[in-house]
Amino acid sequence: MDPELEAFVSLFPKADLTDPVAERRNLADLAAAVPAADTSDMLIEDRMVPADPDVPVRIYRPHQAQGAIVWLHGGGFVMGDLDTEQPWAARLADGSGAVVISVGYRLAPEHRCPAALDDACAVLTWAAEHAAEFGVDPGRIAVGGHSAGGGLAAAVALRARDEQGPSVCFQLLNQPQLDDRQETWSARHFTDTPWMNRDKVTASWGHYLGSAAASPYAAPARAADLTGLPPAYIATAELCPNRDEDITYALRLLQAGVPVELHQWPGTFHGSQAILSAEVSQRQNAELGAALRRALAE
């Protein structure tokens, strides 16, 4: 492990999802401890996207924004909201120059799959219809997310392709949660890694799926056909249970003719980019913004 990260491991809450309500409080406390991003050069607005039910979003609009991204927070499908995601959404908007539409999707286990995906797709449709309001080209809208949010973003791209939905120009997937089967080497062996481990991943999928079988829209790694999907940037952490399913997904996208940039960050663990003082975290966060900036400029 990177020594700058290792010094902070004891400060992370125990990786446990047996009590989702308690874990939501832990995540809120963790997010509150993260230094605020610079928002002086952007407008921030809360809106409700018409749907059934309506979906709350927080929109970050840098001046002279180029393109937009529908951004989905992490939290194992059971944690996170617009407030916990603010440090990351604002930092992404600042680093990329893109309009970031952060989505407050419904959480499991109160709202199981596909509630979160339905919310995300509703926001994508709304974003495409309102692109002119934000001063962006409707053809320059990306989807992205961290962890479970990254899995949701990949699922949004799949559904948009299959249902001829709004055009998605890019996928920004940070340590995405893609495969409920947990059959890879990293999923089987990372049982005691910080913040995210095998048991926590198992609990997350259990809360999200309930007794339902996983479809490709729930677990995108199950999709048989990845052709025709938008280009992707996929970032993985070395000490993360999701690592190998993410790398496999990147390779399958490449084999399906989809352009992919894959960045495996050595010495990191799931969510360790929250430790902003670490040099590797600074590079991770900067690269997410830079990757999105590059994609939206093409």
C-alpha positions in Angstrom: 0.0 0.0 0.0 1.1 3.5 -0.7 2.6 4.7 2.7 0.8 8.1 2.5 -2.5 6.2 2.3 -1.6 3.5 4.9 -1.3 6.2 7.6 -5.0 7.0 7.2 -6.5 3.5 7.1 -7.5 3.4 10.7 -9.6 6.5 10.2 -11.9 4.9 7.7 -15.1 3.4 9.1 -15.3 -0.4 9.3 -16.4 -1.9 6.0 -19.8 -3.2 7.0 -23.3 -2.9 5.4 -25.3 -5.0 7.8 -27.0 -1.7 9.0 -27.5 0.6 5.9 -28.9 3.4 8.0 -25.9 3.5 10.3 -23.5 3.3 7.3 -25.2 6.3 5.7 -24.4 8.3 8.8 -20.8 7.0 8.7 -20.4 8.0 5.0 -21.9 11.5 5.7 -19.3 12.0 8.5 -16.5 10.9 6.2 -17.6 13.2 3.4 -17.9 16.1 5.8 -14.3 15.6 6.7 -13.1 16.0 3.1 -11.9 19.6 2.3 -14.4 21.5 0.2 -13.6 22.0 -3.5 -13.2 25.4 -5.0 -16.6 26.4 -6.4 -15.9 30.1 -6.9 -15.9 29.7 -10.7 -19.1 27.8 -11.1 -22.9 28.1 -10.4 -24.5 25.4 -8.2 -28.2 24.7 -8.4 -30.5 22.1 -7.0 -33.3 20.9 -9.3 -36.0 18.2 -9.5 -36.1 16.1 -12.6 -39.7 15.2 -13.5 -40.1 11.4 -13.3 -42.1 8.9 -11.3 -41.0 9.8 -8.7 -39.1 13.0 -9.4 -35.3 12.8 -9.1 -33.3 15.4 -7.2 -30.1 16.6 -8.9 -27.4 19.1 -8.1 -26.0 20.9 -11.1 -22.4 22.3 -11.1 -22.0 24.7 -14.0 -18.4 26.1 -14.6 -18.2 29.2 -16.7 -17.9 28.5 -20.4 -18.6 24.8 -19.8 -17.8 22.3 -22.5 -20.2 19.3 -22.4 -21.9 17.7 -19.5 -21.8 14.5 -17.4 -24.6 12.7 -15.6 -22.7 11.7 -12.4 -23.7 8.9 -10.1 -22.3 8.7 -6.5 -20.8 5.6 -4.9 -22.0 3.9 -1.7 -22.7 0.3 -2.5 -26.2 1.2 -3.9 -27.3 1.9 -0.2 -25.4 5.0 0.8 -24.7 8.5 -0.4 -26.7 11.5 -1.6 -26.2 14.9 -3.1 -24.5 16.3 0.0 -22.0 13.5 0.5 -21.1 13.7 -3.2 -20.6 17.5 -3.3 -16.8 17.5 -2.7 -16.4 15.0 -5.6 -18.9 16.5 -8.0 -17.6 20.0 -7.5 -14.0 18.8 -7.9 -14.9 17.0 -11.1 -16.6 20.1 -12.5 -13.6 22.2 -11.7 -11.1 19.7 -13.1 -13.0 19.0 -16.3 -14.7 22.3 -17.1 -17.9 20.2 -17.7 -21.4 20.7 -16.3 -21.7 18.0 -13.7 -25.3 16.8 -13.0 -25.1 14.9 -9.7 -28.0 12.5 -9.3 -29.7 11.8 -5.9 -31.0 8.4 -7.0 -33.1 6.1 -4.8 -31.2 3.8 -2.5 -31.5 0.1 -1.6 -32.8 -1.8 0.3 -35.8 0.5 0.4 -35.7 0.8 -3.3 -34.2 -2.2 -5.0 -33.0 -2.5 -8.6 -33.9 -1.1 -11.1 -35.1 2.0 -9.1 -31.6 3.7 -9.1 -31.1 2.9 -12.8 -34.5 4.3 -13.7 -33.7 7.5 -11.9 -30.3 7.8 -13.7 -31.9 7.1 -17.1 -34.6 9.7 -16.4 -31.9 12.3 -15.6 -29.9 11.4 -18.8 -33.1 12.0 -20.9 -33.7 15.3 -19.1 -30.2 16.4 -19.5 -30.3 15.8 -23.3 -33.6 17.7 -23.5 -32.2 20.6 -21.5 -28.7 20.7 -22.9 -29.2 24.2 -24.5 -30.2 25.6 -21.1 -26.7 24.7 -19.9 -25.0 25.9 -23.0 -23.8 22.5 -24.1 -24.2 20.3 -27.2 -26.7 17.5 -26.6 -24.2 15.2 -28.4 -21.6 16.0 -25.7 -23.2 14.4 -22.7 -21.3 11.7 -20.8 -22.2 9.3 -18.0 -20.0 8.5 -15.1 -19.7 7.5 -11.5 -17.7 6.0 -8.7 -18.0 2.4 -7.3 -21.7 1.5 -7.4 -22.3 4.7 -9.3 -19.8 3.6 -11.9 -21.8 0.4 -12.3 -25.0 2.4 -12.7 -23.3 4.6 -15.3 -22.2 1.5 -17.3 -25.8 0.2 -17.1 -27.1 3.6 -18.3 -24.9 3.4 -21.3 -26.1 -0.2 -22.0 -29.8 0.8 -21.7 -29.4 3.9 -23.8 -27.8 1.8 -26.5 -30.4 -1.0 -26.4 -33.5 1.3 -26.2 -32.2 4.0 -28.6 -32.1 6.5 -25.8 -30.2 9.8 -25.7 -26.7 9.7 -27.1 -24.0 9.1 -24.6 -20.6 10.2 -25.8 -18.4 8.8 -23.0 -18.3 6.7 -19.9 -16.2 7.8 -16.9 -16.0 4.8 -14.6 -14.0 5.0 -11.4 -13.6 1.7 -9.6 -17.0 0.6 -10.9 -19.1 -2.2 -9.2 -20.0 -4.3 -12.2 -20.4 -8.0 -11.4 -22.5 -9.6 -8.7 -21.0 -13.0 -9.2 -17.7 -12.1 -7.5 -15.7 -14.8 -9.2 -12.5 -12.9 -10.1 -9.3 -13.3 -8.2 -9.6 -9.9 -6.5 -13.2 -10.4 -5.5 -12.4 -13.8 -3.9 -9.2 -12.8 -2.2 -9.6 -9.2 -0.9 -11.4 -10.1 2.3 -9.7 -7.6 4.6 -9.0 -4.6 2.4 -9.9 -1.1 3.7 -13.3 0.4 3.1 -14.4 -2.2 0.6 -13.9 -5.9 1.0 -15.6 -9.1 -0.2 -18.2 -9.2 2.6 -19.2 -5.6 2.0 -19.6 -6.2 -1.8 -21.7 -9.3 -1.1 -24.0 -7.3 1.3 -24.2 -4.5 -1.3 -25.4 -6.7 -4.0 -27.8 -8.4 -1.6 -29.4 -5.1 -0.7 -29.6 -4.0 -4.3 -30.9 -7.2 -5.9 -32.9 -8.7 -3.1 -34.2 -12.1 -4.3 -34.2 -11.0 -8.0 -31.8 -12.5 -10.5 -29.2 -10.1 -11.8 -29.6 -8.8 -15.3 -27.0 -7.0 -17.4 -28.7 -3.7 -16.4 -28.1 -4.6 -12.8 -24.6 -6.0 -13.3 -23.1 -4.8 -16.6 -20.4 -7.5 -16.5 -23.2 -9.9 -17.4 -23.9 -8.2 -20.7 -23.0 -10.5 -23.6 -22.7 -7.8 -26.2 -20.6 -4.7 -25.6 -20.5 -3.4 -29.1 -21.7 0.1 -29.9 -21.1 1.4 -26.4 -19.4 4.8 -25.9 -15.7 5.2 -25.3 -14.7 4.7 -21.7 -12.1 5.7 -19.1 -11.9 3.0 -16.4 -9.8 3.5 -13.3 -9.1 0.7 -10.8 -7.4 0.5 -7.4 -4.9 -2.2 -6.8 -6.3 -3.3 -3.4 -10.0 -3.2 -4.4 -12.3 -6.3 -4.8 -13.7 -4.7 -8.0 -10.3 -4.4 -9.6 -10.3 -7.5 -11.8 -13.9 -7.3 -13.0 -13.1 -3.7 -14.0 -10.0 -4.7 -16.0 -12.0 -7.6 -17.6 -14.8 -5.2 -18.6 -12.2 -2.8 -20.1 -10.7 -5.7 -22.1 -14.1 -6.8 -23.3 -15.0 -3.3 -24.4 -11.7 -3.2 -26.4 -12.5 -6.5 -28.0 -15.9 -5.2 -28.9 -14.3 -2.3 -30.7 -14.9 0.3 -28.0 -12.0 2.8 -27.3 -10.9 2.4 -23.7 -8.4 4.1 -21.5 -7.6 1.9 -18.5 -5.7 3.2 -15.5 -4.7 0.8 -12.7 -3.5 2.8 -9.7 -0.8 0.9 -7.7 -0.8 1.0 -3.9 -4.3 2.4 -3.7 -7.5 1.0 -2.2 -11.2 1.5 -2.9 -12.1 5.1 -2.2 -8.6 6.1 -1.1 -8.7 9.1 -3.3 -10.6 10.7 -0.4 -7.2 11.1 1.3 -6.5 14.3 -0.6 -3.1 14.9 1.0 -1.6 11.8 -0.7 0.2 12.5 -3.9 -1.4 9.5 -5.6 -4.8 10.7 -4.7 -4.1 14.1 -6.2 -3.0 12.4 -9.4 -6.1 10.2 -9.4 -8.5 13.1 -9.0 -6.7 15.3 -11.5 -6.8 12.5 -14.1 -10.5 11.9 -13.8 -11.1 15.6 -14.6 -8.5 15.5 -17.4 -10.0 12.4 -19.0 -13.4 13.9 -19.0 -12.1 17.2 -20.4 -10.3 15.3 -23.2 -13.4 13.3 -24.1 -15.7 16.2 -24.3 -13.3 18.2 -26.4 -13.1 15.6 -29.1 
